[in-house]
Structures are given as C-alpha cells and as structure tokens.
Amino acid sequence: MVKFLQVEGKGCDYIVLWLDCDKEGENICFEVLDAVLPVMNNAHSGEKIVFRARFSSITDTDICNAMTRLSEPDHNEALSVDARQELDLRIGCAFTRFQTKYFQGKYGDLDSSLISFGPCQTPTLGFCVERHDKIQSFKPETYWVLQAKVHTNKEESLLLDWDRVRVFDREIAQMFLNMTKLEKEAQVEATSRKEKAKQRPLALNTVEMLRVASSALGMGPQHAMQIAERLYTQGYISYPRTETTHYPENFDLKGSLRQQANHPYWADSVKQLLAEGINRPRKGHDAGDHPPITPMKSATEAELGGDAWRLYEYITRHFIATVSHDCKYLQSTISFRIGPEHFTCSGKTVISPGFTEIMPWQSVPLEESLPTCQKGDTFAVGEVKMLEKQTSPPDYLTEAELITLMEKHGIGTDASIPVHINNICQRNYVTVESGRRLKPTNLGIVLVHGYYKIDAELVLPTIRSAVEKQLNLIAQGKADYHQVLGHTLDIFKRKFHYFVDSIAGMDELMEVSFSPLAATGKPLSRCGKCHRFMKYIQAKPSRLHCSHCDETYTLPQNGTIKLYKELRCPLDDFELVLWSSGSRGKSYPLCPYCYNHPPFRDMKKGMGCNECTHPTCQHSLSMLGIGQCVECENGVLVLDPTSGPKWKVACNTCNVVAHCFENAHRVRVSADTCNTCEAALLDVDFNKAKSPLPGNETQHTGCIFCDPVFQELVELKHAASCHPMHRGGPGRRQGRGRARGRRPPGKPNSRRPKDKMSALAAYFV
C-alpha cells in the first residue's frame, strides 16, 4: 500500500485527504502523508499543499461541499489514536501472553489456545459476569398482592390495582383482605383525565442503531455494523459511525424527506408531512463529529434484500419519525376506596398517533376504555382476592443492555463497541442465547472472578473510563500525548508485575472449574519414552498428554487426528499420528515429539513428516517429495500415501492439493527423476479391470508434469500447454526438482522460471 501511494503521489503538487471523518480516519491521514510527502513536488515557500476533506455521506452534494470547504488534518486527534493503539497493544499483549503461557497445557477441558485480556474487552466481559453473579446469588422472596374487581354494569367489569402494590407478610396481607372483603361497594375517590405526549425519537447515532439492531432486528452488533458500512459505501445511508443526535442547522431535512416521497411503504406518511410541514426535530447532543445516521437515497426491499433491507428500513423510518409530530394520548385514572384500602385503574386513548404511524412498534398499547364517573359514585365489588407471588431474578444481559452499559461507563468507542462484544463471544467467554442474551461460560466466569481476586481494577470499568477521558483530552489538545502515555503505561506495568506474582489465586479457581490433563482425553498413541499410551485431548488446542512422563505435545489444529497404522518414528520411537483436514483436503503423518522438538537444524517447530528432512525414513520429504509447489515459493508437492484409491499430492507449505490416479492400486515415488524438469518420477500400478493405461497395461512410471500419459490422468491439459517443456525455448531444461541430493529439501530451484508456477496454478488451486 505504501509503494502504491508513493507511485500515485510522485510528482503531485497537492494532496487532498478523503479519509473517514473520525479519529481513526484522522490518524490514517498522517500515515498517508508519511508515505507520499517525500515523493511529492516541493512546495513554494509558504504554499499550502496538504488539505483535508470532511464529509458524512457519499452524495454529490456532500462531496462538492467538502471540496469547497477543505481544511487541515487534526494532529491531536491522530495522536489520541496512536496513544490508544499503543496502550491497548502493550497491555493486551503482556497480560494475554502471560495468561496463555501459564495455563496452556494445564487443564484438559479448558480452551487455552488464547486466554486474552483487553483493557476494553475485559470490563465488557465483567458486566456479563456481574449480572450472572446477581442471578446466582438471588434468593426469591414471597409476597402477596390484593386484586379487586368491580362491576361497571351487568356485563363489564374493571380490574383494580392495589395502591400498596405488595406486602411481604402473609398475615398482614390476610388482614387487609379480610377488611376489604367486608365491603360490598367501591367508592370513587377521584378521577383525572390528562393529555400526554410520547416524544418523537432523537436523531439516530451509532450506539442507538446497534441497540435496536440487536433487540428488535436480532442482529449482532458486529454484523449490524458491517451491514451499515456496506450501505454507506453504496450511498444508501450517511456515515454510520457518529455520536451525534442533533441535526446541523444547515441540514436539508426536506430534501432528504423528498427522496422518500415515492417509496411504496411510507410514501403516504412522507407526502402528508411535506404537505402539512415537517416538525422541528428534538435538540439532541452535538458531539462535533458527524451528522446523525440518515438515508441518502430511496431503496426497495428487492434492491437490498435480507438484513441490509431490514436495517435500511429501520434507519429510514427512524429519520421520518424524527421530523414527525409527537404521539398524543389521553390518560384517564380513577381512584377507588374499598373499605380502608385504596385501589386504582387507568386507561389510555390515542388522540393523535404522530410518529407512531411510521414506527408502529412504538404505538401506545390499546387499553380498555374507562367508564365516565365522578367523585362519590359507587360500583359493586365483584370479588377481592389475595395473590401469592415471588420476586424473580434479573435476566442475563442482552447485547442492547450491554451496549448501554459500555456507553455509560466509557468503555470503547462507537466504532469499537461491537468489536469488543464480538471478541468475548468468539473467544468462548460468553454464549449468545435466545433473545440475544449473553450467558458467561465457565472460562469467562473464572477469568473475571480471578481478576477480582487479584486486582479488581483490571475488570472494573473505572480505570478504562479514566483512560478514555485522558485520550479525549489529547484529541482536544488539552493533554500531552507523551505524559498520558507514560503515566498510563507505568500504572499498568505495576499492575502486570503484581498480577504475575499473584497468578496462583486465579489458578486456584481454575482447578475448581476445570479438569487436569491427566484426567481428560482418550488413549491414542504410545509415548516413545515410557511406551505407555498418551491421551488425545480434543478440546482446543488439541494435544497429546503423557501422564506418566507429565509431558504435553501440541498438534496441528482445525482437523482430525487418528493413529497412523501403529508405525513409529525411527528417531524417537513415538507412534505416528495422521492429521487430516477432510476427504478433499490435505493430510500428513507426524511424530508428536518431532513436531514439538525439531530433530534437524533446517526444521522448525510445527513441521510434520511431509517436511522432515530425514534421509531414509519412509514417511519423510526425501522419500515422498515430488517437486516444487506450483503456487508458493518454498513448498514442495508431497505424495499422500494414505489417500488411495483417490490419490492426491499436496504442498507441505500452502493449501495446494491435486487429485490424481483415481482407482490406482498403488502409487510410489521412484528414486529416479525427470530428465526435463527434475521432478521425481512416480511408479503407478492400476487394477487390471480399471486400468486407464493404453493397451490394458497396469504399470507405468513417469513424471506427472511432463509424461503425456500422466498428464491425461491428472487432467493437466490446460497446464501442460503452458509448461515450458511444450513451448520450447530457454525454459526447456529449467525444471522443478525433488530434494534428492541436488539441493536441500524443500528449497526452491533458483532457476525455476516464474511462469511455470502460474502455469500449473490454474489446475492445482
């Protein structure tokens, strides 16, 4: 990207920066300037050559207005982003690496591939666990309520609510019931009728959009944000990352509304508003960043479809509602006295629906109309009964409630809030239940309780909130970047050292919740040291554990592991296992000990037998390697000896897999090499009944790249036509070779023509 920008910027006189108009966009401005200013033409003395365009949507009007009002990039905002990035990276990496290393390999049913910590992520998880703790510690209490029914006429009746609401003593509730039951009539004490208004919504900002997307549309915050960004880049809505809920004074409300005047869903409401005159929007909060989220052009369900349409529809309805009238309704209340006790009933009648016409889910619920009565009127008491109920615990936090808490405590920004919520879900700290409620897992609970035990400030939102305030001061030019960074890093450095010294406290909680390695997994392969069975632990990260030697061996991830024919490694006597990514993917055997402790200097940790440079082992690269990969620079194509009868060769570095010689009885890598391309030859034996060879032959030896018989069997017709061998010229003798004494195993042929790689890539990929 830097090289591309330098090519574009070379010889330019001026630069106009059209980056996202938020702090992160401001930060990227200066990264771009670092890349292009050195190659631009030198400015004349005092001439301004750097300009910043500020815009909130991709429309002709906004683009033209931004170009006529060019400003300068804000260095303070860029510095605040630099500070946040450095703090989050240093703190997150230090705590995450220590936690992961400490717990990795200790517990079998613990996902210890990454036990992450984040200055924003961890307080986010803390909110979820705090609610979980309240639910677990909740003790229900029994309470009693009086409910009275009065008859307004022979057919209709009213249910009355008790003014005392509830009592927690049964005997007292029984006493009130006994006194009330003696009465046959309910007397009207007072009546009231008040006109009330339900206010139209404030203009839409990011946090409110994410809240509604989760609670009403069933979309996760991260998913909703991705859809909003796509709608923005396609020009359907304005910039979706904003904290502002107040339209600028020069905002063209009527122009935006007219664009929706012919929409099939809300054309009538829009036309009526334009005819009667729009209502002035409520005054919200002006954060000084971008205008609220609004539709920029009309769109239909057929045009957008799925979740994109549902989000666009909500944004548009919300915008129309902000310039609509308030919903007005009449609230009627009647107060009754039955003996010594007071009861009330109320009802609502809509006078003018206002904005609820466009947002029907916000409409005032229909209630029974109350009878017309005056003070002193009496009604017959139908029945009075006592109901026994119990207090109920709070429910798990919804994503919408969590977003509200994060905004309230200053955890994250409007752009990063969905990322933090997505992280705690992906890392198995919480699971998303029905209603998009976040239920902490055992791992999430233990982590948070561990932080509380060692240093509560690591999980409480207070310290992060204070840091965010300091970062905002940097953005406003009221605080020094270096001082804030140095002071905050010093605080967390001390906290980190204390955390390291006290990690045993968290480990005690882990021991209670998770099982040790020795007690988990199932026997799979024998250890080369003690010759006892090692247990295969399938929970991520999958690994083998020898309880007798107390050793743990990591394995390749994201695939299946099984025993490989009870064959042993000639170097350490460990039984080999076979890793596979599926029937159409790649597979290779590996020695658990060699995989973790490379036996040769040119091998790295995490290499299987298909990369092992052992000169004589039947499973090694030296015996099964064919030739250099057609796609990557360092890979070697290796025969998969377990893939028959649907044979395949696969690169030992990248994901290239080629299927060949279907129904062959046996395929072996020959000791001989191709005279043309130096690749190893293959000896192939076919079943006589299914042999594709000419003349009903069953055996053939050749090069899969150059031999015309094999080219047919591996379907390399297109690739063969591009092969240097068939083109003639200088590329004839510059071929692909296998590691068999000519060059170190797995090392590319430096003379290999570049076009040879792309020639075969078409088939292999």
C-alpha positions in Angstrom: 0.0 0.0 0.0 2.9 2.4 0.8 4.5 1.7 -2.5 1.2 2.2 -4.3 0.6 5.5 -2.6 4.2 6.6 -3.5 3.7 5.7 -7.1 0.4 7.7 -7.2 1.8 10.6 -5.3 5.1 11.0 -7.3 5.2 14.4 -9.0 2.0 15.7 -7.4 1.7 19.3 -6.2 -1.2 19.0 -3.8 -2.8 16.2 -1.7 -6.5 16.2 -0.6 -7.2 13.6 2.1 -10.6 11.9 1.8 -10.4 9.5 4.8 -13.3 8.6 7.2 -14.1 11.6 9.3 -13.4 10.2 12.7 -10.3 10.0 14.9 -9.1 6.8 13.2 -9.5 8.4 9.8 -7.5 11.4 11.0 -4.8 9.0 12.1 -4.6 7.4 8.7 -4.3 10.9 7.2 -0.9 11.2 8.8 0.2 7.7 7.8 -0.6 8.6 4.2 1.3 11.8 4.5 4.4 10.0 5.8 4.3 7.8 2.7 3.7 10.5 0.0 5.2 13.8 1.1 8.8 12.6 0.4 7.9 11.9 -3.3 5.7 14.9 -4.0 6.9 18.1 -5.6 8.5 20.6 -3.3 6.1 23.4 -2.2 6.9 27.0 -2.9 7.7 29.0 0.2 4.6 29.3 2.4 2.3 27.5 -0.1 -0.2 25.1 1.5 -0.2 21.7 -0.2 -2.0 19.4 2.3 -5.8 19.6 2.6 -8.4 17.6 4.5 -11.9 16.9 3.1 -14.6 16.4 5.7 -17.8 14.7 4.7 -20.5 12.5 6.2 -22.1 10.8 3.2 -21.1 9.8 -0.4 -23.5 12.1 -2.3 -22.9 14.7 -5.0 -23.9 17.5 -2.6 -21.7 16.3 0.3 -18.7 15.7 -1.9 -19.0 19.1 -3.5 -19.5 20.9 -0.2 -16.4 19.1 1.3 -14.3 20.1 -1.7 -15.3 23.8 -1.3 -14.6 23.8 2.5 -11.2 22.0 2.6 -9.4 22.2 6.0 -6.3 20.7 7.6 -5.9 17.3 9.3 -6.1 17.3 13.1 -2.8 16.2 14.6 -4.2 16.0 18.1 -6.9 13.5 17.1 -4.3 11.4 15.3 -2.1 11.4 18.5 -5.0 10.2 20.6 -5.5 7.2 18.3 -1.7 6.5 18.5 -1.9 6.5 22.3 -4.9 4.2 22.4 -3.3 1.8 19.9 -0.1 1.6 21.9 -1.8 1.2 25.2 -4.1 -1.5 24.1 -1.4 -3.4 22.3 1.2 -3.3 25.1 -1.3 -4.0 27.9 -3.3 -6.6 25.9 -0.2 -8.5 24.7 1.5 -8.6 28.1 -1.4 -9.9 30.0 -2.6 -12.2 27.2 0.7 -13.8 26.6 1.4 -14.4 30.3 -2.1 -15.9 31.0 -2.0 -18.1 27.9 1.5 -19.4 28.6 0.7 -20.0 32.2 -2.5 -22.0 31.7 -1.6 -23.7 28.4 -1.4 -27.4 28.9 -2.6 -27.4 32.5 -6.2 -28.3 32.0 -7.8 -30.7 29.5 -11.3 -29.1 29.1 -10.0 -25.5 29.0 -9.7 -23.7 25.7 -6.2 -22.4 26.4 -5.2 -21.6 22.8 -5.7 -17.9 23.6 -6.7 -16.6 27.0 -6.9 -13.0 26.1 -7.0 -9.8 28.2 -8.0 -6.4 26.8 -8.4 -3.0 28.5 -11.9 -2.7 27.0 -12.7 -6.4 26.3 -12.2 -7.5 29.9 -14.6 -4.8 31.5 -17.1 -5.8 28.8 -16.9 -9.4 30.0 -17.1 -8.1 33.6 -20.5 -6.6 33.0 -21.8 -10.0 31.8 -20.3 -11.9 34.7 -21.6 -9.3 37.2 -25.2 -10.0 36.0 -24.5 -13.7 36.2 -23.4 -13.4 39.8 -26.5 -11.5 40.7 -28.7 -14.2 39.1 -26.8 -17.0 41.0 -26.9 -15.2 44.4 -30.6 -14.2 44.0 -32.9 -15.6 46.6 -36.6 -15.3 45.7 -38.9 -13.8 48.3 -42.7 -14.5 48.5 -45.0 -11.5 48.5 -48.8 -11.0 48.4 -50.9 -8.7 46.3 -54.6 -7.8 46.6 -56.6 -7.7 43.4 -60.1 -6.3 43.3 -62.8 -6.5 40.6 -65.7 -4.0 40.3 -68.7 -4.2 38.0 -69.4 -1.1 35.9 -72.6 -2.7 34.5 -74.1 -6.2 34.2 -71.6 -7.3 31.5 -68.4 -5.3 32.0 -66.0 -5.1 34.9 -62.7 -3.4 35.9 -59.6 -4.9 37.5 -58.2 -2.6 40.1 -54.5 -2.3 41.2 -53.7 -2.1 44.9 -52.1 1.2 45.9 -49.8 -0.6 48.4 -48.6 -2.6 45.5 -47.4 -5.6 47.6 -46.6 -6.7 51.1 -44.1 -9.4 52.2 -46.0 -10.5 55.3 -48.8 -13.0 54.7 -50.7 -12.2 57.9 -50.8 -8.5 57.2 -52.0 -9.2 53.6 -54.7 -11.5 55.0 -55.7 -8.8 57.5 -56.2 -6.3 54.6 -58.1 -8.9 52.6 -60.5 -9.6 55.5 -61.2 -5.9 55.9 -61.8 -5.4 52.2 -64.0 -8.4 51.8 -66.5 -7.0 54.2 -67.3 -4.2 51.7 -69.9 -4.6 49.0 -69.3 -1.3 47.2 -66.3 0.6 45.8 -66.5 4.3 46.1 -64.8 6.7 43.6 -62.3 8.9 45.4 -61.0 10.9 42.5 -60.9 10.9 38.7 -58.4 12.6 36.4 -58.0 13.0 32.6 -54.7 14.3 31.3 -53.5 14.8 27.8 -49.9 13.4 27.5 -47.4 13.1 24.7 -45.0 10.4 23.8 -42.0 12.2 22.3 -40.6 11.5 18.8 -37.2 9.9 18.9 -33.9 11.8 18.8 -31.8 11.7 15.6 -30.1 8.3 15.2 -26.5 7.7 16.3 -24.3 4.6 16.2 -25.0 3.3 19.7 -28.8 3.5 19.3 -28.7 1.9 15.9 -26.7 -1.1 17.4 -29.1 -1.3 20.3 -32.1 -1.6 18.1 -30.4 -3.9 15.6 -29.8 -6.4 18.5 -33.1 -6.0 20.4 -35.6 -5.6 17.6 -33.9 -6.9 14.5 -32.0 -9.8 16.0 -28.6 -8.8 14.6 -25.4 -8.9 16.5 -23.6 -5.5 16.8 -20.7 -6.6 14.7 -22.9 -7.9 11.9 -25.1 -4.8 12.0 -22.0 -2.5 11.8 -20.7 -4.4 8.8 -24.1 -4.0 7.0 -24.3 -0.3 7.9 -20.8 0.2 6.5 -21.8 -1.5 3.3 -24.9 0.6 3.0 -22.8 3.7 3.5 -20.2 2.8 0.8 -23.1 2.0 -1.6 -24.5 5.5 -0.9 -27.8 4.5 0.8 -27.1 6.0 4.2 -24.8 8.6 5.7 -21.7 7.8 7.7 -22.7 5.2 10.3 -20.2 6.0 13.0 -21.3 9.0 14.9 -22.1 10.0 18.5 -24.2 13.0 17.5 -28.0 13.0 17.9 -28.6 16.6 16.7 -29.1 17.6 13.1 -26.8 20.5 12.0 -28.6 23.8 11.4 -27.9 23.7 7.7 -29.1 20.0 7.3 -31.5 19.7 4.4 -34.3 17.8 6.2 -36.9 18.5 3.4 -34.5 17.4 0.7 -33.8 14.1 2.4 -37.5 13.6 3.1 -38.5 14.3 -0.6 -36.3 11.4 -1.7 -38.6 9.0 0.1 -41.9 10.6 -1.2 -42.5 7.8 -3.8 -41.4 4.8 -1.7 -44.1 2.1 -1.7 -44.0 1.6 2.1 -44.1 5.1 3.5 -45.0 7.4 0.6 -48.3 8.5 2.2 -46.7 9.5 5.5 -43.9 11.4 3.8 -46.3 13.3 1.4 -48.5 14.2 4.3 -45.6 15.6 6.3 -44.3 17.6 3.3 -47.8 19.0 2.7 -48.5 19.9 6.4 -44.9 21.0 7.1 -42.3 19.0 9.0 -41.9 19.2 12.7 -38.7 20.6 14.1 -36.5 17.7 15.4 -35.7 17.5 19.1 -32.5 19.0 20.1 -30.0 16.2 20.9 -26.3 16.0 21.7 -23.8 17.5 19.3 -20.6 15.6 19.7 -18.9 17.6 16.9 -18.0 14.5 14.8 -20.6 13.7 12.1 -24.3 14.3 11.5 -26.8 11.6 12.7 -27.4 8.5 10.5 -29.9 9.2 7.8 -31.0 7.7 4.5 -29.3 9.3 1.5 -31.4 7.8 -1.3 -34.6 5.7 -1.6 -34.2 1.9 -1.8 -36.6 -1.1 -2.1 -36.6 -4.5 -0.4 -35.8 -6.1 -3.8 -32.9 -3.8 -4.3 -31.2 -4.6 -0.9 -32.7 -7.8 0.4 -32.3 -9.6 3.7 -30.7 -7.9 6.7 -29.5 -4.9 4.6 -33.1 -4.0 3.8 -34.2 -4.5 7.4 -31.5 -2.2 8.8 -32.1 0.4 6.0 -35.9 0.3 6.7 -35.3 1.0 10.4 -32.9 3.9 9.7 -35.4 5.4 7.2 -38.4 5.0 9.5 -36.4 6.5 12.4 -35.4 9.5 10.3 -39.0 10.2 9.2 -40.1 9.8 12.8 -37.7 12.5 14.0 -39.4 15.1 11.8 -42.9 13.8 12.6 -45.2 15.0 15.4 -45.3 13.6 18.9 -47.9 10.9 19.7 -50.6 12.4 21.8 -53.0 10.4 24.0 -55.4 10.9 26.9 -54.6 9.1 30.2 -57.6 8.6 32.4 -57.2 7.5 36.1 -59.9 6.5 38.6 -59.1 6.1 42.3 -61.3 3.8 44.4 -61.7 3.1 48.1 -62.9 -0.3 49.2 -63.2 -0.1 53.0 -59.9 1.2 54.4 -57.9 0.3 51.2 -57.3 2.3 48.1 -57.2 1.0 44.5 -56.6 2.5 41.1 -57.2 1.7 37.5 -56.1 3.7 34.4 -56.6 3.7 30.7 -55.1 5.4 27.6 -56.9 6.7 24.5 -54.9 7.9 21.4 -55.7 11.4 20.3 -53.1 11.7 17.5 -50.7 8.9 16.6 -48.0 11.2 15.3 -44.6 9.4 14.7 -46.1 6.1 15.8 -47.7 5.8 12.3 -44.3 5.4 10.8 -42.9 3.4 13.8 -45.9 1.3 14.8 -44.0 -0.8 17.3 -43.7 2.4 19.4 -47.5 3.0 19.4 -49.4 3.4 22.7 -51.0 0.0 23.6 -54.7 -0.2 23.4 -56.4 -0.4 26.8 -60.0 -0.8 28.0 -61.9 2.4 28.0 -62.9 3.5 31.5 -66.4 4.4 32.4 -67.4 8.0 32.8 -67.8 8.7 36.5 -67.4 11.4 39.2 -66.2 11.5 42.8 -68.6 9.8 45.1 -70.0 7.4 42.6 -70.2 3.7 43.7 -69.7 0.4 41.9 -70.5 -3.1 43.1 -67.5 -5.1 44.2 -67.3 -8.4 42.3 -64.5 -10.1 44.2 -61.4 -9.3 46.2 -58.7 -11.9 46.3 -55.1 -12.3 47.5 -52.4 -13.5 45.1 -49.2 -15.1 46.2 -46.2 -14.3 44.0 -42.4 -14.4 44.1 -39.7 -11.9 43.3 -37.8 -13.0 40.2 -34.1 -12.7 39.4 -32.8 -10.3 36.7 -32.2 -12.0 33.3 -28.9 -12.3 31.6 -27.7 -9.1 29.9 -28.9 -8.6 26.3 -26.5 -7.1 23.8 -28.6 -3.9 23.8 -28.2 -3.6 27.6 -24.5 -4.3 27.4 -24.1 -1.6 24.8 -25.9 0.9 27.1 -23.6 0.0 30.0 -20.5 0.3 27.8 -21.6 3.7 26.6 -22.4 4.8 30.1 -19.0 3.8 31.5 -17.0 5.0 28.6 -15.8 1.5 27.5 -14.8 1.6 23.9 -15.9 4.0 21.1 -19.0 3.9 18.9 -16.8 2.1 16.4 -15.1 -0.4 18.7 -18.1 -1.4 21.0 -19.3 -4.1 18.5 -15.7 -5.4 18.2 -15.3 -5.9 21.9 -18.7 -7.7 22.2 -17.8 -9.9 19.2 -14.4 -10.8 20.8 -15.9 -12.1 24.1 -18.3 -14.2 22.0 -15.7 -15.6 19.7 -13.2 -16.4 22.5 -15.8 -18.6 24.3 -16.2 -16.2 27.3 -19.9 -15.8 26.7 -22.5 -17.6 24.5 -25.4 -15.8 22.8 -28.7 -17.3 24.0 -32.2 -16.7 22.7 -33.2 -13.1 22.7 -29.5 -12.3 22.1 -28.8 -12.6 25.8 -25.2 -13.1 26.8 -24.5 -16.0 29.2 -21.0 -16.3 30.5 -19.2 -19.6 30.1 -17.1 -21.3 32.9 -14.0 -19.8 31.4 -15.4 -16.3 31.3 -16.7 -16.6 34.9 -13.4 -17.9 36.3 -11.3 -15.2 34.5 -13.4 -12.4 35.9 -13.5 -13.8 39.4 -9.7 -14.3 39.1 -9.2 -10.6 38.2 -11.5 -9.6 41.1 -9.4 -11.8 43.5 -6.0 -10.4 42.3 -6.8 -6.8 41.2 -10.4 -5.7 40.8 -9.4 -2.6 38.7 -8.4 -4.9 35.9 -12.0 -5.8 35.3 -13.9 -2.8 36.7 -14.8 -0.1 34.1 -13.4 2.8 36.2 -9.8 2.7 35.1 -10.6 2.4 31.4 -13.1 5.2 31.7 -10.4 7.4 33.2 -8.0 6.5 30.4 -10.6 7.3 27.7 -11.1 10.7 29.3 -7.4 11.4 29.1 -7.3 10.2 25.4 -10.2 12.7 24.6 -8.2 15.4 26.3 -5.3 14.6 23.9 -7.7 14.8 20.9 -8.8 18.3 22.2 -5.2 19.4 22.6 -5.7 19.8 26.4 -3.3 17.0 27.4 0.2 16.0 26.4 0.5 12.7 24.4 3.8 11.6 26.0 2.7 12.4 29.5 -0.6 10.5 29.2 1.1 7.5 27.5 4.0 7.3 30.0 1.8 7.7 33.1 -0.8 5.1 32.0 1.9 2.6 31.0 3.6 3.0 34.3 0.3 2.2 36.2 -0.3 -1.0 34.1 3.3 -2.1 34.4 3.0 -2.1 38.1 -0.4 -3.9 37.8 1.2 -6.5 35.5 4.0 -7.4 37.9 1.6 -7.7 40.8 -0.7 -9.9 38.6 2.3 -12.2 37.7 3.2 -12.5 41.4 -0.4 -13.3 42.3 -1.5 -15.7 39.4 -1.8 -18.6 41.8 -5.0 -17.0 43.1 -6.6 -17.4 39.6 -5.1 -20.9 39.2 -7.0 -22.0 42.4 -10.2 -21.0 40.7 -9.2 -22.8 37.5 -8.6 -26.0 39.5 -12.1 -26.0 40.8 -13.7 -25.4 37.4 -11.6 -27.5 35.0 -10.1 -31.0 35.0 -6.3 -31.6 34.9 -4.9 -33.0 31.7 -4.3 -36.4 33.2 -8.0 -36.8 33.9 -9.2 -35.9 30.4 -8.9 -37.3 26.9 -8.8 -40.8 25.5 -5.8 -43.1 24.8 -4.5 -42.8 21.3 -0.7 -43.4 20.6 2.3 -44.6 22.6 4.9 -42.4 24.1 8.4 -43.1 22.8 9.9 -42.6 26.3 7.8 -44.8 28.6 5.9 -46.7 25.9 2.6 -46.1 27.7 -0.4 -44.7 25.8 -0.7 -40.9 25.6 -4.2 -39.4 25.8 -5.6 -37.3 23.0 -7.3 -34.2 24.3 -9.7 -32.9 21.7 -10.7 -29.6 23.3 -8.9 -26.7 21.7 -6.0 -26.5 21.4 -5.9 -30.3 20.7 -2.9 -32.0 22.1 -1.4 -35.3 23.4 -0.5 -35.8 27.1 1.6 -38.5 28.7 0.5 -38.6 32.3 3.4 -40.9 33.2 6.1 -38.5 31.9 3.9 -35.5 32.6 4.6 -34.1 29.0 2.3 -32.4 26.7 2.7 -32.3 22.9 0.9 -29.8 20.7 -0.7 -31.0 17.5 -1.9 -29.3 14.2 -5.3 -27.6 14.8 -8.5 -27.5 12.8 -8.5 -31.1 11.6 -8.9 -34.7 12.7 -6.2 -36.8 14.4 -6.0 -40.6 14.4 -3.4 -43.3 14.9 -1.2 -43.9 11.8 -1.0 -47.7 11.4 0.9 -48.0 14.7 4.0 -47.1 12.8 6.9 -45.5 14.8 9.3 -42.6 14.2 12.8 -44.0 13.6 14.3 -41.2 15.6 12.5 -41.3 18.9 10.2 -44.4 18.8 7.0 -42.3 19.2 3.9 -43.7 17.4 3.0 -41.6 14.5 -0.5 -39.9 14.2 -2.2 -38.8 11.0 -3.7 -35.3 10.7 -6.4 -34.7 8.1 -8.4 -31.6 7.0 -11.1 -33.8 5.3 -11.5 -36.1 2.3 -11.0 -33.3 -0.3 -8.3 -31.6 1.8 -4.7 -32.5 2.7 -3.4 -35.0 5.3 0.0 -36.0 6.5 1.6 -38.1 9.3 3.6 -36.6 12.1 5.7 -37.6 15.1 4.4 -35.9 18.2 7.9 -35.5 19.6 9.5 -34.2 16.3 6.5 -31.9 15.8 7.4 -30.1 19.1 11.2 -30.7 19.1 12.6 -30.4 15.5 15.3 -33.1 15.0 17.3 -31.3 12.3 18.6 -27.7 12.1 16.7 -26.9 8.9 13.4 -27.8 10.5 11.1 -25.6 12.6 8.7 -26.4 15.4 5.3 -27.5 13.9 6.6 -29.5 10.9 5.1 -32.9 10.1 6.7 -35.8 8.3 5.9 -34.2 4.9 8.6 -31.5 5.8 11.0 -33.8 7.7 14.5 -34.0 6.1 15.4 -37.4 7.4 17.3 -39.1 4.5 15.9 -42.6 4.8 12.6 -42.5 6.7 9.7 -43.8 4.5 7.4 -41.0 5.7 9.8 -38.1 5.1 10.0 -35.5 2.4 13.1 -37.2 1.0 11.1 -40.3 0.2 7.7 -38.8 -0.7 8.6 -35.4 -2.2 7.8 -35.0 -5.9 8.7 -31.4 -7.0 8.4 -27.8 -6.2 4.9 -26.3 -5.5 3.3 -24.6 -8.4 1.8 -21.8 -6.2 4.2 -20.9 -3.4 7.9 -20.2 -3.3 9.1 -22.6 -0.6 6.7 -25.5 -0.7 7.3 -29.0 -2.1 4.5 -31.2 -3.5 4.4 -34.4 -1.5 2.6 -37.7 -2.2 -0.1 -38.5 0.3 0.5 -42.3 0.9 -2.9 -42.7 2.7 -5.1 -41.1 0.0 -5.7 -44.2 -2.2 -7.7 -45.1 -4.1 -8.4 -41.4 -4.8 -4.7 -40.4 -4.7 -3.5 -36.9 -4.2 -0.4 -34.8 -3.9 -0.3 -31.8 -1.6 2.0 -28.9 -0.9 3.7 -29.1 2.5 3.5 -25.4 3.0 0.4 -23.9 1.4 -3.1 -25.3 0.7 -2.5 -26.6 -2.9 -3.9 -30.1 -3.4 -4.0 -32.1 -6.6 -6.1 -35.2 -7.1 -4.8 -37.8 -9.5 -4.6 -41.5 -10.5 -8.1 -42.4 -9.3 -8.6 -46.2 -8.8 -4.8 -46.9 -8.9 -3.9 -49.9 -6.8 -0.5 -48.5 -5.7 1.5 -45.2 -6.2 5.1 -44.9 -5.1 7.7 -42.2 -5.5 10.6 -43.5 -7.6 14.3 -42.9 -6.9 14.7 -41.6 -10.5 14.0 -38.1 -11.6 12.6 -36.5 -14.8 15.3 -35.5 -17.3 13.2 -32.4 -18.3 12.1 -30.8 -15.0 14.0 -32.8 -12.3 10.8 -33.8 -10.5 10.7 -37.3 -9.0 9.0 -39.9 -11.2 6.0 -41.9 -9.9 5.5 -45.7 -10.2 1.8 -46.3 -10.6 0.1 -49.8 -10.5 -3.5 -50.0 -11.7 -6.1 -52.7 -11.2 -6.4 -54.6 -14.5 -10.1 -54.2 -14.7 -10.0 -50.4 -14.2 -6.7 -49.5 -15.9 -6.8 -46.3 -17.9 -3.4 -47.1 -19.5 -3.3 -47.8 -23.2 -3.1 -51.5 -24.3 -4.6 -52.7 -21.0 -1.3 -52.1 -19.2 -1.3 -51.9 -15.4 2.0 -50.3 -14.6 3.6 -47.0 -15.7 6.4 -44.8 -14.5 6.6 -41.2 -15.4 6.6 -37.5 -14.4 3.2 -36.0 -13.6 4.3 -32.7 -15.1 5.9 -33.9 -18.4 4.7 -37.5 -19.1 1.8 -37.3 -21.7 0.2 -40.4 -20.2 0.2 -39.0 -16.7 -0.9 -35.5 -17.9 -4.2 -37.1 -19.1 -4.7 -38.9 -15.8 -4.2 -35.8 -13.6 -6.1 -33.6 -16.0 -3.3 -31.2 -16.6 -4.3 -30.5 -20.2 -4.6 -26.7 -19.7 -1.5 -26.5 -17.5 0.5 -28.8 -19.9 0.1 -26.4 -22.8 1.7 -23.7 -20.7 4.5 -25.9 -19.5 8.0 -24.6 -20.7 8.7 -28.1 -22.0 6.0 -27.8 -24.6 6.8 -24.2 -25.6 10.4 -24.8 -26.4 12.9 -22.0 -26.0 15.3 -21.3 -23.0 12.8 -22.8 -20.4 13.2 -26.4 -21.6 15.8 -27.5 -19.1 14.9 -25.2 -16.2 12.7 -27.5 -14.2 11.2 -28.5 -10.9 13.2 -31.0 -8.9 12.8 -33.0 -5.8 15.2 -33.0 -2.8 17.4 -36.0 -3.5 20.9 -34.8 -3.3 20.7 -32.0 -5.8 19.7 -29.3 -3.4 18.5 -29.0 0.2 15.0 -30.5 0.7 12.1 -28.0 0.3 14.4 -25.3 -1.1 13.2 -23.8 -4.4 15.1 -24.1 -7.6 16.5 -20.6 -8.1 16.5 -21.1 -11.8 12.8 -22.0 -11.9 11.0 -19.8 -14.4 8.3 -17.7 -12.8 5.7 -18.5 -15.4 6.0 -22.2 -14.5 4.4 -21.6 -11.2 1.4 -19.8 -12.6 1.1 -22.4 -15.4 0.1 -25.2 -13.1 -1.6 -23.0 -10.5 -4.8 -23.0 -12.7 -5.3 -26.7 -12.1 -3.9 -27.1 -8.6 -5.8 -24.2 -7.0 
